[in-house]
Amino acid sequence: MGVAHCVFVVSDSVGETADRLVQAALTQFRAAVTIERYSFVTDIDMLERIVVSAAKKGAIIAYTFVLPELLVQVTRLQEAHDVQMVDLITPMMTLIQDTVQEAPRAEPGRMRRLDEDYFKRMEAVEFAVKYDDAKRVEEGIKQADLVLIGVSRTSKTPLSMYLAHKQWKVANVPLVPEVAVPKSLFDLPRGRCIGLTLSPDKLKQIRTTRMKSMGAPSTGTYASFERILEEMTYAETIMKRVGCPTIDVTNRAVEETAEYIVDMVNMERGIRL
């Protein structure tokens, strides 16, 4: 019977970083090695019990600690119990600290929080795509953090995507005179809907450029002043019925408009920043 080999993966957080590094290293060997994982180790007594267990099994300890009180005890425990231990994060943190001349935060779990933020952003992006431009409109309105309404080419989609990267789930509804407005739009609470407007001249310019890019005649109804004024009058009526605040996006960058939307929504919801 062969010798049982074991690596203890120990962390003051979840330990995903250490686990991945150990797994990556083990792929370079044929030997069978088991891994025992110990997460959220935050006090000396807990750490010492793990070290004692590792000593009995002849295990290696691979650790990622950022809590200073644990780091200062590692060498003492290693020598006291004659255990092989490897620090997977401190050497890199030390180099970074020396380079940027800044002390580390010493907060366990920050990588996990970053991962959670990433997945929340991706969820919001998927939501924006799913409920873009009146797709499954009733469902989108009910689930959205925010609903953007306006006539065609008022930056609803780019704003939805930009806000999604700030973890806002945004649905957008185009206002077209020939298409009935979803009833659920009129039931939204304060701060859940924003109306987007644009100057007629700017909207005509944008629509004309759009028509040309699609190879369609720029003289069509879509880009005519008569049609634009009809749509904008209709949109203004709907926005007043909904009771939502409006933002004129004329000559505003998407980023600027998005920040203004967030500020406006927070004011509407009574949130002080």
Backbone bond lengths (Angstrom), bond angles and torsions (degrees), N, CA, C in turn:
res aa  C-N    CA-C-N  psi(-1)  N-CA   C-N-CA  omega(-1)  CA-C   N-CA-C  phi
1 M - - - 1.464 - - 1.518 110.22 -
2 G 1.356 117.71 130.61 1.451 121.94 -176.58 1.518 111.82 -74.25
3 V 1.327 114.04 166.32 1.461 120.49 178.15 1.519 109.47 -72.44
4 A 1.327 117.76 135.41 1.462 121.68 178.19 1.523 108.89 -81.76
5 H 1.306 115.44 122.62 1.462 120.69 -179.97 1.523 109.10 -104.23
6 C 1.330 115.67 142.45 1.468 118.80 -175.65 1.525 110.33 -147.07
7 V 1.320 114.88 142.84 1.467 121.77 172.83 1.523 107.93 -122.19
8 F 1.326 115.62 128.36 1.460 120.47 173.28 1.532 107.74 -92.47
9 V 1.310 116.62 125.21 1.465 121.66 174.73 1.528 106.95 -102.29
10 V 1.327 116.31 116.23 1.464 121.18 -172.09 1.534 109.52 -125.50
11 S 1.320 115.63 136.45 1.466 119.52 -178.84 1.519 110.90 -149.89
12 D 1.342 115.36 155.08 1.459 119.55 173.38 1.533 111.03 -88.87
13 S 1.354 115.15 4.84 1.461 120.59 170.79 1.526 107.66 -127.53
14 V 1.312 117.85 -145.49 1.470 120.69 -178.57 1.522 111.47 -68.23
15 G 1.337 116.52 -37.14 1.461 120.12 179.65 1.517 114.32 93.84
16 E 1.335 116.95 14.89 1.471 119.62 -178.81 1.520 111.69 -63.93
17 T 1.324 116.81 -39.59 1.470 120.44 -178.94 1.525 110.65 -61.29
18 A 1.332 116.33 -49.53 1.466 120.46 179.34 1.516 111.37 -63.09
19 D 1.322 116.82 -42.22 1.461 121.29 -178.49 1.530 110.96 -60.93
20 R 1.326 117.04 -44.02 1.465 120.24 -179.75 1.521 111.61 -64.60
21 L 1.331 116.26 -40.93 1.467 119.44 179.40 1.525 111.59 -65.07
22 V 1.322 116.16 -43.03 1.469 119.80 178.78 1.524 110.09 -64.19
23 Q 1.323 116.50 -44.39 1.465 120.37 178.59 1.523 111.03 -59.61
24 A 1.331 116.49 -41.90 1.463 120.70 178.95 1.524 111.21 -62.78
25 A 1.334 116.51 -41.88 1.465 120.27 179.43 1.524 111.31 -66.04
26 L 1.317 117.41 -40.20 1.475 121.56 -177.57 1.532 112.87 -65.83
27 T 1.342 116.64 -24.90 1.478 118.03 179.27 1.526 111.70 -64.29
28 Q 1.322 117.29 -16.05 1.463 120.73 -178.91 1.527 112.73 -87.28
29 F 1.332 117.44 1.82 1.469 120.79 -177.32 1.523 111.13 -128.15
30 R 1.341 115.36 148.43 1.469 120.92 178.05 1.522 112.24 -84.59
31 A 1.313 115.94 -23.20 1.473 120.20 -174.80 1.522 111.13 -62.55
32 A 1.325 115.46 146.09 1.462 121.08 176.63 1.534 109.08 -80.66
33 V 1.301 115.69 121.86 1.464 120.82 -179.25 1.521 108.42 -130.64
34 T 1.310 115.98 127.62 1.466 119.62 177.38 1.527 109.72 -91.62
35 I 1.319 114.75 154.17 1.471 120.93 179.23 1.521 108.98 -120.46
36 E 1.318 115.74 130.30 1.457 121.16 172.08 1.527 107.52 -112.95
37 R 1.313 115.81 129.16 1.465 120.79 -174.16 1.529 111.01 -108.43
38 Y 1.321 115.57 134.95 1.462 121.75 178.07 1.535 108.15 -130.12
39 S 1.326 115.19 108.09 1.462 120.68 -176.78 1.533 111.19 -102.80
40 F 1.322 114.80 158.83 1.470 123.22 175.92 1.531 112.33 54.72
41 V 1.323 115.35 43.33 1.466 121.05 174.91 1.527 106.68 -83.40
42 T 1.313 116.54 107.26 1.466 119.88 -171.27 1.531 114.71 -123.67
43 D 1.341 117.80 3.05 1.468 117.90 176.53 1.525 110.08 -137.24
44 I 1.317 115.55 159.71 1.468 122.49 -172.75 1.529 111.63 -64.66
45 D 1.312 118.43 -41.30 1.472 121.33 -178.47 1.528 110.69 -61.23
46 M 1.309 115.92 -43.40 1.465 119.80 178.75 1.527 110.34 -63.04
47 L 1.320 116.06 -43.56 1.456 119.97 179.82 1.527 110.85 -63.59
48 E 1.327 117.80 -41.82 1.465 120.12 -178.62 1.526 111.50 -64.30
49 R 1.341 117.57 -38.66 1.470 120.02 177.64 1.528 110.74 -61.97
50 I 1.312 116.63 -37.93 1.468 120.52 178.82 1.527 110.34 -67.89
51 V 1.316 116.92 -41.94 1.464 121.23 179.53 1.534 110.36 -63.38
52 V 1.315 117.63 -42.49 1.470 122.01 177.66 1.528 109.70 -60.25
53 S 1.306 117.50 -44.66 1.466 121.84 179.20 1.521 110.93 -62.61
54 A 1.342 116.33 -41.00 1.462 120.26 178.87 1.525 111.11 -64.66
55 A 1.316 116.72 -38.02 1.467 121.08 179.06 1.520 110.51 -62.92
56 K 1.317 117.70 -41.50 1.464 121.73 -179.30 1.531 111.19 -65.12
57 K 1.316 116.56 -33.41 1.465 120.70 -177.44 1.531 112.93 -93.74
58 G 1.325 116.04 -4.44 1.462 119.42 -177.17 1.522 111.69 66.64
59 A 1.313 116.08 32.21 1.455 121.12 -175.65 1.530 112.00 -88.34
60 I 1.324 114.81 155.28 1.466 121.90 170.13 1.532 107.00 -88.05
61 I 1.321 116.54 144.02 1.470 120.18 173.98 1.527 108.76 -110.27
62 A 1.327 115.99 120.99 1.460 121.92 173.22 1.529 106.45 -107.75
63 Y 1.326 117.39 124.61 1.457 118.11 -172.41 1.531 112.96 -133.20
64 T 1.305 114.03 153.90 1.467 122.21 170.48 1.518 107.60 -130.96
65 F 1.321 115.80 101.58 1.457 122.14 177.09 1.524 108.93 -115.95
66 V 1.323 116.57 138.36 1.463 119.96 170.52 1.527 110.99 -118.15
67 L 1.335 116.69 -10.52 1.460 120.29 177.82 1.532 109.61 -75.31
68 P 1.326 118.69 120.08 1.472 121.39 -176.98 1.519 113.71 -56.17
69 E 1.343 117.69 -37.13 1.469 120.29 -177.11 1.522 112.30 -64.65
70 L 1.319 117.47 -26.56 1.467 120.48 176.21 1.517 110.63 -82.03
71 L 1.318 116.28 -41.81 1.465 119.87 -177.80 1.520 112.23 -60.85
72 V 1.328 117.30 -37.31 1.464 119.09 -177.32 1.530 111.98 -71.62
73 Q 1.331 118.35 -17.24 1.461 121.93 -178.37 1.530 112.94 -96.04
74 V 1.323 116.57 -12.51 1.459 120.01 -173.42 1.524 112.16 -59.73
75 T 1.320 117.07 -49.49 1.469 120.60 -177.59 1.522 111.01 -61.36
76 R 1.325 116.88 -42.34 1.472 120.68 179.32 1.527 110.96 -60.55
77 L 1.325 117.20 -46.12 1.465 121.06 -179.32 1.521 111.41 -68.04
78 Q 1.312 116.45 -37.26 1.465 120.26 179.04 1.526 111.08 -62.09
79 E 1.321 116.12 -44.63 1.466 120.73 -179.22 1.530 111.38 -72.88
80 A 1.305 117.28 -38.15 1.469 121.37 -177.26 1.517 112.16 -65.81
81 H 1.337 116.52 -32.68 1.464 119.87 -174.40 1.535 112.67 -115.24
82 D 1.333 115.98 4.67 1.473 121.20 175.82 1.538 111.55 52.68
83 V 1.305 114.20 54.90 1.473 120.72 -179.11 1.518 109.25 -115.45
84 Q 1.345 116.55 140.11 1.455 120.88 175.72 1.538 108.63 -80.95
85 M 1.329 115.06 123.41 1.462 120.32 -178.11 1.524 109.67 -131.26
86 V 1.317 115.66 143.66 1.460 119.84 178.98 1.523 109.07 -130.81
87 D 1.325 114.62 128.51 1.467 122.53 178.88 1.532 108.37 -88.40
88 L 1.325 117.01 117.14 1.460 120.73 -174.30 1.523 114.46 -92.49
89 I 1.326 117.51 -6.15 1.461 117.55 -174.40 1.536 114.87 -129.88
90 T 1.337 117.61 -30.76 1.466 119.22 -174.67 1.529 113.44 -61.19
91 P 1.346 120.73 -43.66 1.472 118.62 179.53 1.529 113.12 -55.99
92 M 1.341 117.28 -42.57 1.458 120.16 178.16 1.522 111.11 -66.28
93 M 1.333 116.72 -42.53 1.465 119.82 179.37 1.520 111.51 -63.15
94 T 1.332 116.66 -36.94 1.462 120.61 179.43 1.523 111.27 -65.10
95 L 1.334 115.88 -43.38 1.463 119.75 177.73 1.527 111.53 -62.02
96 I 1.332 116.21 -43.38 1.462 120.60 178.94 1.518 110.81 -64.42
97 Q 1.331 116.03 -42.33 1.461 120.57 179.08 1.525 110.76 -59.77
98 D 1.327 116.76 -44.36 1.464 120.63 179.76 1.528 111.72 -66.08
99 T 1.330 115.81 -33.06 1.470 120.21 -177.91 1.523 111.88 -75.94
100 V 1.329 116.58 -46.80 1.475 119.77 -174.89 1.523 112.69 -92.25
101 Q 1.341 115.88 -6.98 1.467 120.84 -179.72 1.533 111.66 55.67
102 E 1.316 114.29 49.38 1.462 121.06 179.83 1.516 109.33 -143.28
103 A 1.324 115.99 134.04 1.463 119.82 178.97 1.535 110.08 -73.70
104 P 1.337 117.97 142.47 1.471 119.82 178.04 1.521 111.57 -67.01
105 R 1.341 116.73 158.25 1.458 121.66 -177.47 1.527 112.94 -70.52
106 A 1.325 116.78 -27.10 1.476 121.78 -176.76 1.525 111.21 58.83
107 E 1.347 115.87 44.99 1.463 121.97 178.37 1.523 109.17 -117.68
108 P 1.323 118.58 108.64 1.463 120.30 177.46 1.532 111.38 -61.85
109 G 1.330 115.93 148.55 1.460 120.34 171.72 1.511 115.71 85.58
110 R 1.338 119.07 6.75 1.464 119.65 -177.97 1.527 111.23 -66.40
111 M 1.323 117.80 -35.16 1.466 120.07 179.21 1.516 110.31 -64.04
112 R 1.316 115.81 -39.87 1.466 119.38 179.30 1.524 110.89 -65.17
113 R 1.343 116.06 -38.56 1.456 118.61 178.55 1.523 110.30 -65.97
114 L 1.337 117.15 -36.10 1.459 120.30 176.52 1.523 110.61 -64.20
115 D 1.338 116.62 -41.75 1.459 120.79 177.67 1.528 110.81 -61.21
116 E 1.330 115.94 -42.07 1.465 119.95 179.92 1.521 110.75 -63.86
117 D 1.331 116.87 -39.60 1.462 120.56 176.93 1.527 110.59 -62.36
118 Y 1.335 116.00 -41.55 1.467 120.49 179.69 1.523 110.56 -60.09
119 F 1.322 116.63 -47.80 1.466 119.41 -177.53 1.523 111.56 -67.37
120 K 1.327 118.11 -32.43 1.458 120.79 175.85 1.520 110.37 -66.12
121 R 1.331 116.71 -39.09 1.468 119.65 177.48 1.516 110.94 -64.54
122 M 1.333 115.95 -44.65 1.458 119.22 -179.02 1.528 111.47 -64.57
123 E 1.320 116.48 -36.44 1.465 120.73 177.07 1.529 110.18 -63.51
124 A 1.336 115.93 -40.74 1.466 120.11 179.20 1.524 111.56 -68.48
125 V 1.335 117.06 -37.49 1.474 120.71 176.93 1.524 110.32 -63.39
126 E 1.322 116.47 -45.96 1.471 120.37 178.02 1.525 110.79 -60.10
127 F 1.323 116.48 -37.91 1.458 120.81 178.38 1.525 110.31 -63.87
128 A 1.338 116.72 -44.77 1.462 121.06 -178.93 1.526 111.26 -61.40
129 V 1.326 116.73 -40.02 1.465 120.75 178.53 1.528 110.68 -68.09
130 K 1.314 115.86 -42.89 1.471 121.34 -176.52 1.523 111.67 -64.27
131 Y 1.337 115.97 -37.21 1.468 119.33 -174.95 1.531 111.89 -113.13
132 D 1.317 116.12 32.61 1.455 121.21 178.99 1.530 110.83 -80.48
133 D 1.334 115.47 136.76 1.464 121.45 170.06 1.527 112.80 55.96
134 A 1.322 116.27 47.87 1.473 123.80 173.34 1.523 114.58 74.28
135 K 1.332 118.44 14.59 1.460 119.76 174.24 1.534 108.61 -68.50
136 R 1.337 116.28 128.81 1.470 121.96 178.65 1.527 109.18 45.07
137 V 1.335 114.31 53.26 1.453 121.33 -164.52 1.530 114.35 -61.26
138 E 1.324 118.57 -44.30 1.466 120.21 -178.03 1.522 111.12 -62.05
139 E 1.318 116.31 -44.76 1.468 121.38 179.14 1.518 110.74 -62.50
140 G 1.337 116.55 -43.25 1.458 120.95 -179.13 1.512 112.73 -63.98
141 I 1.333 116.82 -42.96 1.465 121.21 -179.53 1.524 110.54 -60.91
142 K 1.307 117.15 -41.71 1.465 121.29 -176.62 1.524 112.19 -68.83
143 Q 1.338 117.00 -32.42 1.466 120.29 -174.47 1.529 113.78 -96.38
144 A 1.326 117.20 -13.90 1.459 120.59 -172.52 1.528 112.67 -73.54
145 D 1.336 115.25 146.75 1.466 120.48 169.11 1.526 109.70 -71.64
146 L 1.338 114.43 -29.89 1.458 120.14 -175.86 1.524 108.99 -152.43
147 V 1.335 116.26 142.66 1.459 122.05 177.07 1.526 108.51 -119.29
148 L 1.333 116.48 127.72 1.458 121.98 176.65 1.523 108.86 -103.14
149 I 1.339 116.69 132.20 1.463 120.07 177.99 1.521 109.29 -127.03
150 G 1.323 115.57 150.80 1.458 120.61 179.30 1.515 110.13 167.93
151 V 1.313 116.56 170.97 1.463 119.96 177.61 1.528 109.25 -73.47
152 S 1.307 115.76 170.95 1.463 121.15 -179.06 1.520 111.74 -61.30
153 R 1.339 116.56 139.04 1.467 125.94 177.18 1.524 113.06 74.38
154 T 1.315 117.25 34.99 1.468 120.39 174.50 1.533 111.26 -108.40
155 S 1.325 116.16 24.42 1.475 122.81 173.92 1.519 113.95 73.06
156 K 1.329 117.76 23.93 1.467 119.69 -179.72 1.525 111.75 -62.84
157 T 1.337 117.56 -46.97 1.466 120.08 -177.04 1.526 112.63 -67.82
158 P 1.351 119.74 -50.72 1.479 117.56 178.49 1.522 113.30 -60.78
159 L 1.323 117.56 -33.43 1.461 119.80 176.99 1.527 111.25 -68.49
160 S 1.337 115.86 -39.30 1.472 119.94 177.83 1.519 110.57 -60.58
161 M 1.329 116.97 -42.67 1.459 121.23 -179.38 1.529 111.34 -69.21
162 Y 1.322 116.32 -41.67 1.466 119.38 179.74 1.530 110.75 -63.02
163 L 1.333 116.17 -45.28 1.465 120.30 179.13 1.528 111.42 -66.61
164 A 1.341 116.96 -29.70 1.469 120.20 177.52 1.523 110.54 -61.56
165 H 1.325 117.13 -35.47 1.465 120.34 178.59 1.526 111.90 -72.69
166 K 1.324 116.17 -7.05 1.459 121.07 171.31 1.532 110.15 -106.01
167 Q 1.343 115.19 16.66 1.468 124.43 174.29 1.531 113.68 74.26
168 W 1.320 117.61 21.34 1.459 121.43 174.39 1.526 108.93 -92.86
169 K 1.325 116.37 129.27 1.463 120.97 173.84 1.532 107.75 -88.35
170 V 1.331 115.09 110.01 1.464 120.28 -172.60 1.527 110.65 -118.93
171 A 1.333 115.33 130.64 1.466 121.84 170.76 1.519 107.30 -109.19
172 N 1.324 117.01 148.52 1.459 117.67 177.13 1.522 111.03 -129.01
173 V 1.312 114.64 143.35 1.470 121.75 -174.98 1.524 109.15 -125.34
174 P 1.333 117.76 116.42 1.470 120.11 176.13 1.526 110.49 -74.58
175 L 1.307 116.39 139.06 1.464 121.21 178.81 1.530 109.12 -100.32
176 V 1.304 115.24 111.99 1.467 122.74 -177.81 1.525 107.60 -126.68
177 P 1.326 119.06 128.19 1.471 120.90 -176.71 1.522 114.33 -53.99
178 E 1.339 117.49 -32.91 1.462 120.44 -176.08 1.531 113.64 -84.66
179 V 1.331 116.69 -4.56 1.465 120.40 -176.53 1.525 109.53 -115.69
180 A 1.313 116.18 127.32 1.466 120.50 -179.19 1.526 110.95 -64.74
181 V 1.301 115.14 140.02 1.467 121.10 178.50 1.531 108.87 -79.00
182 P 1.342 118.31 135.58 1.473 120.52 178.03 1.530 111.37 -56.88
183 K 1.308 116.78 134.84 1.468 121.10 -178.72 1.529 111.92 -61.38
184 S 1.342 115.96 -33.17 1.469 119.51 -177.29 1.527 111.88 -64.15
185 L 1.326 117.73 -20.14 1.463 121.10 179.21 1.531 110.76 -62.54
186 F 1.326 116.34 -34.39 1.465 120.76 -177.47 1.529 112.50 -80.71
187 D 1.330 116.33 -6.98 1.467 120.58 -179.68 1.520 112.80 -101.16
188 L 1.328 116.94 0.75 1.466 119.62 -176.84 1.524 110.93 -67.92
189 P 1.333 117.44 138.15 1.469 120.35 177.53 1.528 111.06 -70.97
190 R 1.283 115.57 166.40 1.465 122.56 -179.80 1.538 110.35 -56.98
191 G 1.308 115.84 134.89 1.457 120.37 177.66 1.514 114.75 87.54
192 R 1.331 117.98 6.47 1.469 120.20 -179.98 1.523 113.19 -106.03
193 C 1.336 117.50 -3.08 1.467 119.95 -177.03 1.525 109.61 -140.66
194 I 1.327 115.68 139.51 1.464 122.69 176.83 1.525 108.23 -130.39
195 G 1.347 116.30 132.94 1.455 120.75 175.46 1.519 110.82 -95.88
196 L 1.332 116.50 137.36 1.465 121.81 -179.75 1.531 109.56 -109.73
197 T 1.330 115.97 130.75 1.460 120.99 178.13 1.522 109.60 -124.24
198 L 1.325 114.75 166.34 1.461 121.20 -177.57 1.522 107.66 -153.30
199 S 1.327 117.11 149.15 1.463 118.87 178.57 1.529 109.10 -66.27
200 P 1.337 118.03 143.08 1.474 120.84 -179.81 1.527 112.93 -55.78
201 D 1.336 116.96 -40.70 1.470 119.68 -179.64 1.524 111.52 -62.21
202 K 1.330 115.61 -45.56 1.471 119.86 -179.64 1.524 110.89 -65.74
203 L 1.339 115.93 -39.96 1.463 119.77 -179.77 1.520 110.51 -65.59
204 K 1.322 117.69 -39.91 1.466 120.67 177.23 1.527 110.91 -61.91
205 Q 1.336 115.66 -42.13 1.472 120.52 178.80 1.526 110.88 -61.43
206 I 1.343 116.60 -45.95 1.462 120.92 -178.49 1.524 110.95 -64.92
207 R 1.331 116.44 -43.64 1.466 119.92 -178.33 1.530 111.37 -68.73
208 T 1.314 117.08 -37.09 1.472 120.05 178.06 1.519 110.30 -63.12
209 T 1.337 116.56 -44.58 1.468 121.20 177.45 1.521 110.70 -62.03
210 R 1.318 116.51 -40.64 1.463 121.45 178.68 1.518 111.07 -61.89
211 M 1.322 116.89 -45.21 1.467 121.34 179.85 1.531 110.87 -61.36
212 K 1.330 116.54 -42.72 1.473 120.49 179.33 1.533 110.83 -63.91
213 S 1.333 116.69 -40.86 1.469 119.61 -179.00 1.522 111.92 -65.13
214 M 1.340 116.10 -25.41 1.462 121.04 179.50 1.530 112.01 -91.68
215 G 1.343 116.47 0.27 1.457 120.16 179.53 1.510 113.53 76.61
216 A 1.338 116.12 16.62 1.464 120.31 179.93 1.526 109.40 -98.50
217 P 1.330 118.14 156.35 1.470 121.03 178.80 1.524 111.27 -62.07
218 S 1.311 117.41 130.81 1.465 121.62 -178.12 1.524 111.95 -74.27
219 T 1.340 116.64 -5.95 1.470 120.64 -179.41 1.529 112.19 -93.26
220 G 1.331 117.51 8.05 1.458 121.01 -178.16 1.514 112.35 -66.92
221 T 1.313 115.71 167.76 1.467 122.49 -178.28 1.525 111.91 -59.55
222 Y 1.340 116.12 -36.99 1.470 121.64 -175.64 1.524 112.08 -53.67
223 A 1.341 117.40 -36.90 1.460 121.12 -176.23 1.532 112.88 -103.61
224 S 1.323 117.74 10.33 1.465 120.28 -179.02 1.519 110.98 -81.26
225 F 1.335 116.43 149.36 1.456 120.25 178.45 1.521 111.60 -60.76
226 E 1.341 116.56 -38.96 1.462 119.84 -178.59 1.526 110.76 -59.43
227 R 1.332 115.92 -47.03 1.463 120.42 -179.92 1.530 111.45 -66.07
228 I 1.324 116.49 -42.24 1.470 120.63 -179.31 1.526 110.70 -62.05
229 L 1.336 117.32 -45.26 1.461 120.32 179.76 1.523 111.45 -65.75
230 E 1.337 116.71 -36.77 1.465 120.34 176.86 1.530 110.29 -61.88
231 E 1.332 116.49 -47.11 1.461 120.56 -179.23 1.529 111.89 -64.65
232 M 1.336 115.57 -40.72 1.465 118.72 -177.23 1.534 111.59 -69.84
233 T 1.298 116.37 -35.08 1.470 120.02 175.97 1.528 110.18 -64.83
234 Y 1.325 114.97 -43.68 1.466 120.13 178.24 1.533 110.32 -63.27
235 A 1.338 116.84 -45.67 1.464 121.13 -179.01 1.531 111.03 -61.56
236 E 1.332 116.97 -40.27 1.465 120.78 179.12 1.529 110.94 -61.84
237 T 1.341 115.44 -39.67 1.462 120.04 178.55 1.524 111.27 -63.20
238 I 1.344 116.17 -44.16 1.467 121.04 179.92 1.520 110.74 -64.85
239 M 1.324 117.32 -43.17 1.466 120.78 -178.91 1.523 111.32 -62.53
240 K 1.324 116.35 -36.95 1.464 119.81 177.76 1.522 110.35 -67.82
241 R 1.334 116.75 -39.16 1.474 120.01 177.71 1.524 111.54 -65.15
242 V 1.325 115.94 -40.57 1.466 120.35 179.02 1.528 110.08 -68.36
243 G 1.342 115.54 -32.61 1.462 119.96 -178.85 1.514 113.01 80.17
244 C 1.321 116.70 25.31 1.471 120.47 -177.29 1.522 110.89 -92.80
245 P 1.326 117.44 151.15 1.461 120.35 172.51 1.523 110.17 -68.49
246 T 1.307 116.94 155.36 1.465 121.16 -179.00 1.525 110.54 -121.65
247 I 1.315 115.14 152.93 1.464 121.83 177.78 1.526 108.32 -129.53
248 D 1.316 116.13 129.41 1.463 121.28 174.99 1.533 107.48 -85.51
249 V 1.328 115.92 113.90 1.471 119.86 -175.16 1.522 112.46 -92.24
250 T 1.348 117.03 6.89 1.460 120.80 179.91 1.530 110.63 -57.28
251 N 1.324 116.11 124.51 1.471 123.29 177.60 1.523 113.95 59.92
252 R 1.327 116.73 20.32 1.465 120.30 174.29 1.524 109.90 -100.81
253 A 1.311 116.93 137.41 1.462 120.84 172.46 1.524 108.90 -70.63
254 V 1.334 116.43 153.56 1.463 120.72 179.63 1.522 110.62 -57.05
255 E 1.329 116.84 -43.37 1.463 120.54 -178.42 1.535 111.37 -61.41
256 E 1.327 115.58 -43.14 1.470 120.22 -179.97 1.525 110.69 -64.60
257 T 1.337 115.80 -44.06 1.462 119.85 179.76 1.519 110.93 -63.42
258 A 1.335 116.42 -41.81 1.467 120.46 -178.95 1.522 111.14 -61.48
259 E 1.326 117.07 -44.00 1.461 120.08 178.93 1.528 110.86 -63.89
260 Y 1.331 115.67 -38.71 1.459 120.19 178.60 1.527 110.54 -65.45
261 I 1.335 116.19 -39.36 1.473 121.20 177.84 1.528 110.30 -60.88
262 V 1.327 116.50 -47.17 1.470 120.35 -179.06 1.524 110.61 -60.32
263 D 1.344 116.23 -44.09 1.466 119.75 178.61 1.531 110.90 -62.62
264 M 1.330 115.62 -43.29 1.465 119.99 -178.45 1.528 111.23 -65.28
265 V 1.324 116.34 -43.16 1.467 120.37 179.84 1.523 110.29 -62.99
266 N 1.322 116.82 -43.05 1.460 119.70 179.18 1.528 111.61 -62.67
267 M 1.333 116.73 -37.67 1.468 119.72 176.92 1.521 110.43 -66.89
268 E 1.332 116.68 -42.30 1.461 120.95 179.35 1.529 111.26 -62.03
269 R 1.316 116.31 -35.17 1.468 120.70 -178.41 1.522 112.21 -88.09
270 G 1.343 115.30 -0.46 1.459 118.80 177.56 1.502 113.63 76.64
271 I 1.350 116.70 26.72 1.464 120.65 179.75 1.522 108.73 -96.97
272 R 1.311 115.82 122.87 1.457 120.02 177.56 1.512 109.78 -93.07
273 L 1.335 116.23 130.14 1.459 120.67 -178.57 1.529 109.79 -100.74
